[in-house]
């Protein structure tokens, strides 16, 4: 129970990795705000957590809209006193298509959710964390942000941006007691894999030396370590979860 008494905001908390992270942090004693644009999904996760005797509440938010993010964080701080942990997991894959066929609307949406959403959420909590001298932020990147993947230019660009933003913010806050890191997984079991073709799925699987996808619970375990006090000397880093795929 490493997180007793702490308040954790998990964006994208209604599904897959976000759901696993919400459960793990709740089991570690945190009061979890399950934030998702799909309120029914967030509500289901929060209800299941509370029925298990743990602490969670749902919240509907579009992370790409500044006033929604700001209002959510202010409400949480007003109700619970502070935000100790921010897990930025909300994200979308977008269409699998050649760069020449990506619409401006799709490009903007993917960058708005994955990159701007991460920025807005961090911006909304960072001053409070610094003023209290403690905080943990973990952002969600992807191994594709390092390696690049064909047919996913917008997604790859957004995740590479998350890495750069994390490194920058981690250095800004290095002496404040606030750590900022990101995780770069390969493909993880869940609904997102259903949106890609079988041939694309196999091409990704063939790159993973372990020969399998990652599990949401495995990602949640790394999130939990990075938001714990034990990880106090780790900041500005991008940690891979790629089954051996990453080469640098």
Secondary structure, 3 states (H helix, E strand, C coil): CCCCCCEEEEECCCCHHHHHHHHHHHHCCCEEEEEECCHHHHHHHHHHHHHCCCCEEEEECCCCCHHHHHHHHHHHHHHHCCCCEEEECCCCCCCCCCHHHCCHHHHHHHHHHHHHHHHHHHHHHHHHHHHHCCEEEEEECCCHHHHCCCCCHHHHHHHHHHHHHHHHHHHHCCCCCEEEEEEEECCECCHHHHHCCHHHHHHHHCCCCCCCCECHHHHHHHHHHHCCHHHCCCCCCEEEECCCCCCC
